[in-house]
């Protein structure tokens, strides 16, 4: 008998890759979507679509089928602008709280929660699952809400559910237009003034999705799994994008203090105009940290794999070209 899955964030970047893999494995998939979601891709797949929102508890109570085997809770707000903090907190924290309550009412067996390495906050050095999470004390709302959402997800254990928390790093690959995929457009349009030597840990979206499915059987209850990747600097990452895109222009490397100063200047202008800046203090902090994420636990227990950065970038580029976006 096919396993049943309820997926939030199924129309998003990681979500659509996960749904495709679940379908390939003959899962019975129900995907939640908001009224304004782009359904053009997911409608091509044999899944049940239900309209609702994780911030609306009653819509979840109506949407989640009784006795669903697995919840894959991927929906979240990755905003990096303080003006949107209230909305982000509602989605990431209250939304997860609602998902846990609705899931418990529908006798769900397993709750796979997609968090982020940002739950550890901004630290230097090598981070493992045993490193103390500092996200709860961060001034960056995204880091704080990711930490808080994990606390809400773990409460599902009190309702008899198995809970596994996934912590992806910087995910790259097909179906990405709003995350790191934006760098392809910025480079093409010469809208990237400079880059920093802060570190990146580049993961391939298909391997991240695969690890989510593996976590159902192989993940340990109550445990976190870092889904990191190959480590490189932002400057190296952008150089790879330029190479794959056949662009000769290379952005200049900007010292971290200059980038942070520029971010605060743009943020100040944005408060006057109401328009979201391209560079925020939160984003500048993310781009200038020097941290390495260890994926050893996920590799050992979930069979997680880390392809070369070039493959992740090239697969993203190929998809963007195929979709007529580049």
N, C-alpha and C positions, 0 to 999 in steps of 0.2 A: 504494500500500500504506500502510495506517495506521501512524503512528508509535506506538511503545510507550513507556509511562512507568511507572516504579515510584515511588510516592509514600509518604513517611513523614509522619506527622502529618496524614494525610488526613481524619481525623475531627475535627480541630481547627478553629479559627476561620478562619485563612487557608487551611488545607488543604482544607476542604470547598468553599470558593469556587473554589480552583484546580481541584479535581477536576471540579466542575460545568462549568467552562470547557473543560477538556480533553475531556470527554464531548461537549460541544456542537461541538467541532472534530473529532470522530470519532477521537480517540486511543484506543488500546487501553490501558486503565489497570488496573494492579494496585496495590492499596492495602494497606499494612501496618497492622495494628491490634493493640493489646494485648488480653488476655483480658477486661479490665474496661472496654474502650472502649464508648461509646454509639454503636451502629451504626444507630440509628433513621433518620437522614437519609441516610447513605451507602448503605444497603441499597436505597434507592429508585432508585439510579443503576445503569446497566449497567457495573459494574466488578467485577473479580475481587478478592475479599477474602482476605487471608492473615494468619493469626495469628502474632505474633512480637514481638520487642522489639529495639530498636537496641542494647541493652546485652547481648544474647545473640547472639554472632557466628554460632553454628550455626543459629539460627532465620533469620537473614538469608541465610545460604548456601543454605538450603532454600527461601526465599521469593522471592528475586529471580530472574526468568526469565533464561535464557541469552540473550546478545546484546540486552539491553534497550537501546533508543535513548537514553533520558534518565532519570536519577535526579533527582527533586525531593525534596531532603532538608529537610523542614520541621520534623520532630519536635524538640522542645526543651523545656527546663524554664525557665520565666520567674520562678521563685521569687524573692522579695525578703525572705527571712528566713534569717538566718545558720544557724539550727538545721538547715536543709535543704541546706546547702552540699555535703555529701558526695554526696547523691543527685543534686544538680544537676550536679556535676562529672562524675559517672558518665554521666549522660544526654547532656550537651552535648559533652563532650570525648571520653570513651571511646566513646560512641555514634557520633560522627562518624568516629572512627578505625575502628570496626568496619564502618561503611557504606562507607568507602573500600576497605577490604580485600575485602569481599564483592563490591563493584561491579567491582573489578579482576579478580576470579576469574570473573565472569560476562561479561567483555568488554563492559562498558558504554561507550558513546561519549561522553556528556556528563553532567556532574555539576553540577546547579544547587543551590547551598548557601544556605539561608536563614539569615542571621546577623541583625544588628540594628545600628542606629546606636550602640548601647551599646558596641560594640567600640572606639569612639573614647574611651571613658571620659567623665569629666565635664570638659568644657571650656567656656569662654565664647567668644562670638563666632560667626563663621560657619564651619561645617565643610564641606569638600568631600572628595572621594575622595583628594585630594593631601595632606590634613591628616595629620600623624603620629598613628597610633593609640596611645592611652595606656591602653587597657583592660587590657593585660597587667600594668600596675602598680597597678590599682585595688584598693581594699579591698572593693569590692562584688563578690561572687562572680559575679553574673550578667554584669557587664561583663567580668570576667577570663575567664570560661569562653567567652563569645562570641568574644573575641579568640583564645583558644587553639583553639577549634573551627575558626576560619578557617585557622589554620596546618595543622590536620589535613586539612581539605578540599583545600587547595592541593597536598598530597602526591599527590593523585590525578593530577596532571599528570605525575608521574614514571611513572605506570602507563599513559600514553597517552591519558588522558581530557581533554577540554576542561572546564575548571572556571570557573564564573561565580558570584560571590558577591553576593547580594542583601542590602541593608541597610535594611529598613523602619524608619520612625520609629514614631509612635503611630498604630496602625491602628484604624480605626473602620468599622462597617458591619454588614450582616446576618450572623447566626450567632455574634454576640459576646455571651456571657453571663458570661464569667469575666475579661475584661480591662476595657476602659473601659466596657463595657456595665453593669458593676456599679454605676456611678455613677447610672444610672437608678433602680435599686432603693434605693440609699442616699438619694437625694433624695426619692423617694416616701415612704420610711419615716422621713425626718427624722434619718438616721443620719450625716450629713456635717456635722461641727461647724464646719468652715471650709476655706478654700482659700487658695492662695498666688498670688503674681504671677509664679511661675516660668513659663518658656516651654514651649509644646507645638508640635509640628509634626504636624498632623493629616492622615493619608493615608486614602484610601478603599480598603477591602479589595478591591473588584473591580478597581481599577486596579493594586493591588499584585499580584494574581494574574495579571492580563493581562501585566504586565511580566515575570513569571517565564517565561511562555510565549514572549514576545518574545526573551528572553535566549538561548533555545536557538539561534536563528539569528543574532540581531543582537548579542548580547553578545560582548565580546572575551575571549578566553582569559586567565585569571589576573587579571581585573579585578573591582573592586568597583563596585556601583551603589547610591547612596543613593536610597531611595524615601521622600522626605519629603513635606511637604504645606504647607498654609497655616499660618502661624505665628500663634499667639494665646497669651494667658496662660491658666493653669489657671482663673482666675476667669472669664474670658470664655467658655471652653469649657463650664464648668458652667452659666453663664447661658444658653447656647444650649440645653443639655439641659433646663433648667427651662422655657424658652420652648416648646420642641417638646413637652414633656410637660404643658403647661398648668398648671405649678406656679408659684405666686406667691412662695413662700418662696425667698430667696436666702441662701446661706451667707455668713458673715462672712469677710472677708479677714484671714488670720493672718500676722503677720510671720514671715519665714523662721526666725529664731533660736528663736521660740516653738514653731514646728512641729517643729523638730529636737529641742528639749528634750522635747516631749511624746512624740516617737518613742522616745527613749532611756528615758523613764519606762515606756512601754508594753512595750518590749523587756525591761526589768528584771522587770516583773510576769510576762511570758510565760515567763521562765526558771524562775520558781517554780511556775507552773501547768501549763506544758507546752502551753498553748494558743497557737496562732499569733495574734499581735496584728494589729489592723486597720491599724495604722500602725507601720512599722519604720524604723530609721535609714536603711536602704538606699532605701526608698520616699521618705522625706523628702528625701534627697539628690536623687533623680530629680525630685521635684516643685518643687524650688527652684532648679534650674539655669537659666541664661539663655544659651541656645544657639540658633543658627539653622542648619538643615541645607539645603544647596543640592542640588536635584534636577536641575540643569541637564544633567548628563551623561546621566542616565536619560531625560530628556525628549528630548534630541537623538538618542541612539543606540537607545533602546528604544521610543520613542513614548509614553513615560509621561505620564499626564495627572493633574492635581490639581483635583478638583472643590471647590467651596466647602465650608467646614466644616459649614455648615447642612445640606448634602445628605448628608454622611457621617453626621451625627447623626440626621437625619430617617429615613434608610434603616435605620439600626440600630433606631430607635424603632418604625418600621412593622413590622419583622420580629418584634420582641419582642411587639408587640400581636397580630400574626397567630398567633404561637405560644402565645398565652394566658399569657405570662409577665408582662405588664404589664396 
